[in-house]
Amino acid sequence: MVAVKERFVAATSSGAPARRAPVVAALTLGCKLNQAETQAAARVLQEAGCVTVDRPADADAWLINTCSVTHVADRKARRLIRLAKRMSPDAAVVVTGCYAQHAGEALIAELGVDVVVSNADKASAPDAVLRELGRSRRGGARTAERSTGRTRAFIKIQEGCDDVCAFCIVPAVRGRERAVPIDEVVAQVRDRVAEGVQEVVLTGTQPGAYGRDRDDGSSAARLIQALLSRTDAPRLRYSSIQPQDITPQLLACWDDARLCRHFHLALQSGSDRVLGRMRRRYDAAQFLGALRQIRAAVPGAAITTDVIVGFPGESDEDFEQTYELCREAAFADMHVFPYSPRPRTSAALLEDDVAPQAKRERASRLRRLATEQARAFRGHLIGETLPVLFESADGARLHGLTDTYVPVELEWSESAPPPLNRLLAVQIVGLSESDGETPTAIGKLAAR
């Protein structure tokens, strides 16, 4: 790696060599849990004197945290690794995450990766980068430029899954459930708030099952109560849960307005027969019951979901049941995936007997419904005044999110700097023009 190390040696004004801070592209594919882990790795690299960027760049090293939830995710990982080799031919490339866990050492031979770090050793991924750069981990002052996580921080509260759904590779690559102790999560959230973070996103493989592996009484409700009472986080987002995780104790936490009114409940199918084949732990009636509980306890909540179409054995009738349940549920948004077999899952042993054309047609119908429902949900916000966290600016246009995870645009014509990383009261005045796409909410600052 001599060529890499030479790239960040510059000359001082006296002509003597002086090391500049190496640049590391720390990139994430996939879930919010991966984002939390990449942000944690970026902090280690910054503390060691590196500058991190969260976009492809001609960097001195790359750290790529991959996903393997679908074959498309695998393809994106390979494409990003090839991009790294093209953009930075002399850079070290360190790959971790679920695709790296699945593909293993073959990545080194096939794509020229320098180091593959397993999920079990993922915390050591930044150390692998530093070794390639001839540096080591250290504490102390961080670099002035923090390029990841200032507005929103992702905090891992657990990882692993004990449910082993038939279609899912995650238990094979993430292992069994392991919850982070409540005190450790509280300490991490306090640290991020002290850095200026306005929103903390609680992530995990199975966040709704938090504490199920512990014998100290830990639960999702107790964790959230501790965070609300022991930290000053302006916003907390805890959204990815399953219907069986909904309890009155959990929903009572939303009495605190700092907890975002967004729930992501993965449906996967509205057919009880298919749900059974998938080995999900609820039926269609239980799913709809969970939705009713949420809407009764948290008015105005956004409920989003995931749906798989074309699972082995899914008939036209099964799909119609899914479509009707989704129509009745009136989701705020849906992510729709055509089924693809994943190795090391029990569903991979089933005949993939739904024709590709049928999968495409079913996915297209559900996506059209998703767009209609998203427009309806966002349309109901017109006239409301909501807190919006502004995260970026594109010229005079600001971009932010409501607590219900609706993107908002706002024109900023004042001479003062744009109010980024701030929660502001915004009146929703309309929706963006869109042709078959999910619209963005248009806002204006509420009277001050």
N, C-alpha and C positions, 0 to 999 in steps of 0.2 A: 504493500500500500504506500510505497514511497511517493508515487506520483500524486496521490491524494494529499499527503501531508505537505508536499511542496506547494500546493495550491494556496494554502493559507499562511504562507510566509511572505511578508511584505517588507519593504525597505523603510527604515525610519529616515528622518530628514538628514541624519548624519551618515546615512548609507549602511548602517548596521542593520542586520535582519531583525524584524520584530514580528511576532505572531499576531495575526488578526484572528478574530473569533470565527471559528468554522461555522458554516451554515449547514443545518440539517433540515431536510424536508421530512416532516413527521406527518404522515398521511393516513387517513382512516377510510376503510370501506366497511359498510354494513351498519350494525346496530349502535344504539346509544351506549351500550356497555363498552364496545370497542372505542367509542369516542372518549369515554371516561378514562380508559387505560392509556390512550394516546396522549391525552392531556397530562396525565400523571408522568408519563415518560418524558414529555416535553419539559416539564418543570425540572426533572433531574438533569436533563441536558442543559437547560439554561443555568442552573446552579453550577454546572461544571464549566461555564464560560462559553457555551455555544449560543448561536442565534438560531431559533427554530422558525420555520415557516410552515403553514398548513395548506400549501398548494404546490403543484409541480414546479420545480425551479432547478437551475443549474447549481446544484448544491454540492458540498463536500462529502455528504453522506445522506442516505435515505433510510428512513425507518417506515416500513409499510405494514400496517395492521389490517389483516385481510379477513374476509367473510367467506363462508361456504354454504350458506343456507339454501342456495339453488345453483344449478349449473351456470346460470347467468352470472352469479356472484363469482364463481370460479374463473369465468372468462374475463371479468373485469379485473380480477387480481393479476392474472397473467398479462393482460394488456398494460396495467400500471407498472408492473415490473419491467416490461420491455421499454416503456416510456422512460423510466429511470435510467436504463442503460443507454438509451439514445441521447437523452438530455445531458447526462453526466457520466460519460464513458469511463472516467477515472475514479468515480466515487464508489465508496463502499455501499452496498445495498443489503440491509438487514430486514428480513421478513419474518413476521410472527402472525398470530391469529389463527382462525379456524381453517382457512385454506392451507396455511403453512403446516398446521397440525395434521391435516388430511394428506397433503402431498409429500411432506417430509423432505428428506434429503434429495429427492428427485428434482426439486427446484434448483438445487445447486448445479446439477448436471445439465438440466434442460434449459434453464434461463440465465445461468451465470450469476445466481445469487451468491453473495459472500458468506452470509450467516443465516441459518434458519433457527428460530427460537420457538420452542413448543409453548402451548398455552400454559402448561404447568410451570414453566420458567419465565413467563412473559414479563414479570417484574424485572428480570435481568436484561431485557431487550435494550434499554438505554446504555447499560454497561457494555454490551456487545458493540454498540455504535461507538462509544468512547474508546474502546480498545482499538477499533479500526482507525480511529483518528489520533491514536497515541496519547489519549488523555485518560483521566480517571474521575470517578464520582467524587464530589466534594460538597460540603455545605457552605453557607455564607451568602454574600450578596449575589443577587441575580442580575442578569444583564438588564439594561434599562428598557430594551424593547421586548415586550411580552406579546407575542403574536397569536396566542391561543388562549381561549377561555376567559377573557376579561369580562365580557358581558354575561355569558352563560357558562357555568361550570357543570361538568358531568361527574357525579360522584358514584362510584361503585358501592352498592350496599350488599350485594351477594353475587355469586356466580354458580353455574352448574344447575342441573335439573334432574329431578328424580322421576318425572312423569313418563318419559320415554314414549312420546307419541310416535305412531308408526312411520310418519313421513319425515321426521326431524332428525338431522344429523348432530344437532347441538349436544345432546347428552354424551355422544361418543367422543366429541372433541373438547368438551368443557368439563366433563366429569360430574360427580354428584354435587348436591347443593352444599354451599358453604357460605354462611352469612358473616358479614363484617360486624363485630360487636358494636352496639349502639354508641358507646363512648367514643370509639374510633371514628364513627361517621360524624358525630357531633363535632369532634375536633377538626376534621377535614372541612366541614361546612364553615366553621368559624374562621379557619385559615382563608378560605376562598372569599368570604365576606370581607375580611380585613384587606384583601387585595383589591376590593372594589367590585366584586361580582354582584350583579343584581338578581340573577336567577340561578338557582341550584336545581339540577335535574337528577333525580335519584334513579339509578339504572341497575340492571342485573339481568341475568338470563331468565329468572323467574321471580321478579320483584314482589309479586303478590304473595308468594310463599315465604317471604322473609321470616327467618327465625325458626322455620320448621325443623331445621337440623340441630337446634340448640335446646338445652334443657334448663335455661334460665328464665323462661317466660317471655322471651323476645317474640315480638310480632310486628307486622307492618304498622298497626295502629300505635303500638308503644313507641316505635321508632319515630313516627311522624310527630306524635305528641312531644317527644323529647326535643326534636328539632324546632318545633314551634315555640316551646317554652325556654329552651336553652341557647338559641341562636337568634341573631337579628337579621336573618336572611329576608330581604324584601319580598322574594318570591320563591316558593318551593313547587316543583313539578314532579308528581308521582302519578304516572299514567298507565303503564303497561301491566295490566293485571288480568286475571281470568274470572269468569262468572262465579266460580266456587269460592273465590277470595273475598267477595263482597260481604261485609258484615255491618251491622248497625254501629259497632264500635269504630270501624274504619271510616264509615261515612260521616260519623260525628266530627271527625277531624276537619271537615270542610266548613265547619262553622267559622273557622279562621280564614279571613279573606286572602291571606298570603298564600294559601294553597290553591294552585291553579285548577280551574274547573274543566279539566280535560281528562277523559278516561279512554284508554285504548284497550278494548276487549276483543281479543282475537276470536272470531266466530269459526272460521275455516269451512264450515258447512252448515246448512240449515236442515239437512236430512238426518234424522236420528240413525238411520241405517248406516250412512256414511260416517257419521260421528263415531259410531261404535267401531267401525273398521279402522278409523284413525286412532282409536284408543284415547279419545278426549274424555274428560271427566264430567261432562254435563250433557244434557239433551237440549233440544230446541226450546222447550217450555222453560227450562231453568235459565237459559240464556236471556229470554225475553223477561223473565222475572227479575233478573239482575238489572236489566235496563230500567225497569219500572222503579226499582228501589233507588237507583242513582238519581233518576229524574225527580222523584219525590223528595229526596234529601238535599239535592244540589240543583236548585232551579237554574236553568240556562246552561247546564253542562253540555259540553261537546263530547259526543261518544263516537269514536272512530274504531275501525276494525280491519282485520285481515280475512280474506277469503281465498281458498284454494278451489279451482275448478278442474274437473277432469281427473279427480282421484280415482285409482283403479276401482272399477265396478260402479262408478257414478252413472246412473241412468238419466234419461231425459226427465223423468219424474223427480228424481233426487235433485236435479239442478233446479227444476221449477220450485221445489220446496225451499231451496236456498234463496232463489230470487224473491219469492213472496215474503220470506222472513226478513230479508234485507229491506224490502219495500216498507213493511210494517215497522221495522226498527227505526227508520228515518235517521240514518247515521249522518254525522257531520262530514264524514269522508270515509272512503274505503280504499284499501290496497288490495288489488286483485292479482292473483298469481295462477297461471296455468301449472298444473302439477308436472313436476319432472322428477324422475327417480333419483334418489341420493344413495350412494354406496353406504354400507354399514347401517342401514335402516331396515326394519322388517318389511316396510312397504315395497322395498326394492325386490323382494321375493315374489310380489304379486304381479300378475300380468298387467302391463300398462295398456289396458284394452279400450281406452277412449281415444278416438281418432284425433290427430292433431287439428284438423279443421273444426271438429266439434269443440275442442278446447278453446280455439281462437274465437269462435262465435259466442260461446258462453262467456268468456272473459270480456268480449266487446260489449255484450248486453249489460253485464254488471258494471262495467266502467262508465257506460252512458248513464246508468242509474246513479252511480256515485257522483258524477258531475252534476246531475239534476239535484241531488240531495245536498251537495255542498253549496250549490248556488242558493237553494232554499234556506239552509241554515244561516248562511252569511247575509242573505237578504233580510232576515228577521232582525239583524243587528242594526239596520239603518235607523237612525234617530237615537240610538243608545249612545251613552258616554261611557267609555271603558278605559281602564289603564292599559297603556301600550308601552312595551319596552323597545326602544329604538336601538338597533344594532349596527346599521350601516347606512351610508349615503351614496347616492348615485347622482352626482351633480346637485341639483336643488331638490331632489326627491329622497325622502327618508324612508327607510324600511324597518318595520318592527313587527311584533307579535302581541296579540291579546293573550290573556290567560287561557282562553279557549283554543289557542293555537291557530288563530286566524291571522294570515299575513295582512298587514296594513301599510298603505303608502300615504305619504303626506308631503305636500309641497312646502318647502322652507325658503321663504323669500326675505327673511330678516337678515340684517347685517351681522348679527351675532353668530358665533359658530353653531353648527347644528347640534341639537341636544342628544348626542349619542350616549349610550349606556345610562339612560335615564328612563324612569317610569313617568309618563305624562298622561293626563286625562285627555282623551281624544273622542270627539264625536264622530260617529260613522255616518257619512253623508251619501254614500253610494257604493257601487261595485264597478270594477274595471270592465271595459268592453272585452269580451272574449268569445271566440268562435269555437264552441265545443270544448273549451278548456275551463278549469276551475278558476273562478274570478278572484281577484284580490280586493279587499275592502279599501275604500278611499275614505280618508279621515281629514278632519281639521282640528286644530287645537281647541279644546273647550275654553270658554271664557274664564279668564283668570282674575 
